[in-house]
Amino acid sequence: RFEPVASGRIPPATEATPTPPTLDALVDARREPDPYADGTLFHGPAFHYVTSWELGANGSTTWLDAARGSVPPGVTHQGLLDALTHGIPHDAMHRWHPQVSQELVAYPYGLEHFYLHAALPGAGRVRVEARALPFAADDSAQRFPRTRVLAFDEAGTLLVDMLLREILLPKGPLGSADGPTRRLFLRDRAYASGLGL
């Protein structure tokens, strides 16, 4: 049996895309350490596009270097697209949604919309603004956190407007380990008490 897992529509170039709403300012934003160095994100070096980021109570601002990662760009610059989500605290969604248990981790589940306003650059800085949105009205169990993500080039030109829906799942032992321990186990393939695959 086959079930559709995704569908999309590519509009003609003459069709205008919707203008995104103005995002709220970050609340209580603080500069965060390198998410790759501290083990928050366990992506390999090919996906290391983040140069700095600030995390607030309602969202984040992340700066990417479009040439820093080494994922082959292809047509869509998929490595940079992946990095648009690196400022979302997937393993700490309680920071944006206090009602979410600290024992849960968020994984990308779907896109409510994705608008590509301009081609992603192969070099230069990209600013990513992510803001937590309320849970959808049809999500009474509050299992699918939603994040609005806007990406801009150095000149402030809007590149991407997307609304990401994630799914909350139990962290388990691996997800509950601190970043350095998780990195030691996954990247360095070293023994870490209580962890296994």
N, C-alpha and C positions, 0 to 999 in steps of 0.2 A: 504494500500500500504506500502511496506517496502523499505527503502533506506539504503544502508550501511553507517554507520557513522564512521567506522574504519576498517582497515584491517592491517594485519601484517604477517610477515614471521619469523619463528624461525629457524635459520640455525643450521645445525649439529655442534657438538662441534669441529669437525675437520676443520671447515671453519673459516678462519681468518676474523676478523672484521677490517674495515678500521682504519688506524691511524689518529686521528684528527689533524687538522692543529695547529700550534703554535698560541696561542692567543696573541693579542696586549697587551702591558702593560697598566695598568689602568692610565687614565689621570685625574689629579686633584682629586685624591682619598682623601676622608675624612672619618674619623671614625664617624659612625652614632649611635644614641641612640638605646636602646633595642626596636625593632619594636613592641613588644607585650605590653611593659609597656607604650609606648607613644601613643598607639592606631593606629599606622600606619597599623598594621595587627590585625584583630579581631579574630584570631584563638583562640580556647580554650587552656587551659594548656596542654592537651594531645599532641598538635602540636608544643609546644615550644621547638624546637631543636636549634635555633640560640643562640650562645653565644656571638658573636661579628661580626660586618660587616663594610666594607668600601664601600662607593659609589663614583664612579667617573663619569666623563662626558661620558664615553663609556662602562661602565660596573660596576661590583662589585666583591668583594671577601668576601665570607661569611664563617664563621666557625660554624660548627654544632657539637653538642655532640650527638652521635648516641643513647646513653642511656638516654638522658634527657627527651624526650617525652614519653608518655605512650600509644600511639596507638599500639594495638597488632601488632607485626611485621608480622605475617603470613608468607607466602612464599616470598613475594616481599618487605617486610619492607615498606609498603605504607606510613606510617607517615613520614619516612625519605625521601622517594621519593617526597612527597609533599613539604617538607622543602627545597628541592633543588631550588625551585622557590621563596623562601622568601627573597632573595636578589635582586629581580627584582622590581623596583619602579612602580608597576602596576598603582597606582593612580597619578603618576608623570612621565609619559613616556616622557614628554617634556624635562626632564633632559638628556635623551639619544637621543631624536629626537626633536630638537627645533621647527620643523614644526608642531608637534602634539599639539593641543589645550589643555590648562590646564583644560578644561571642560570635558575631556574624560578620561575614565579609561579602562585599558586593562585587559581582562579576558582570561585565557587559552582557546585556540580554537582547537589546534591540534598539533601533533608532525610530523615534516617532517622526522625525523629519531630518533631512540632511540636504542643505543647500550649499553648493559650491559656487561662490560669487566670483572667484578669480582663481587662476592656476596657482598651486602651491609653489613657492620659490625653491630653487635648488641651493640657494645661499642666502645669508642675511638672517636677521633676527625676526622671530615670530612671537607675538604676544598673544597668549591664550587667556581668556576670561571665562571662568567656570562659575556658575551659580547654582546652588541647590534650589530646587523647586519643591512645592508641596507635593505630597503623594497624590496620584490621580484619583478622581472621584470613584472610579471603578475598582480601586485597590484598597478595599476596606481592611484587609489584613496588613497593609503597609509593608509589603514584601518587595516592592519594586521602586526603589528610589530613583528620582529623575533629576537630571542635571542639564542645564542649558550651557552650551559651549560655543563661544565666539572666538575666532582666530583672526588676527590682523597682521599685515606685514609691517615693515619698519616705517612706512609712510602713513600708516593708519588705515590702509585700505582693507575693507572686510574681505576675508578669504573664505571662511567657512562659518556657517550657522547650523548647529545641530542640537537636537534634543535627544540625549542618551537616556535609555531606561536600563537599569541594572536589576539583578536579582540577588536577594540576600540569602546566603547559605551558611551553615555552620562552619566555623573556621577549622575545627579539628586540631590535632596536635601541631601539624605543620604550620597552619595559619596563625595559631596562637603563640608560636615561638617569636621571640624578639628578632628584629632585622638581622643583627650580626650572626645570631645562631642559625637562622634560616639560610643566610648566605653561605656560612661555613658548610652546612649540609648540602645545599643544592649546587653551589658553584664550585666549592673546593672539594666536594665529595669526601668530607671528613665526618667522623663519628660525632653525633650530637645526641645526648641522652634523651630518649623518649621519641625521637623522630625516625620515621621510616616511610618507604613508599610501597 
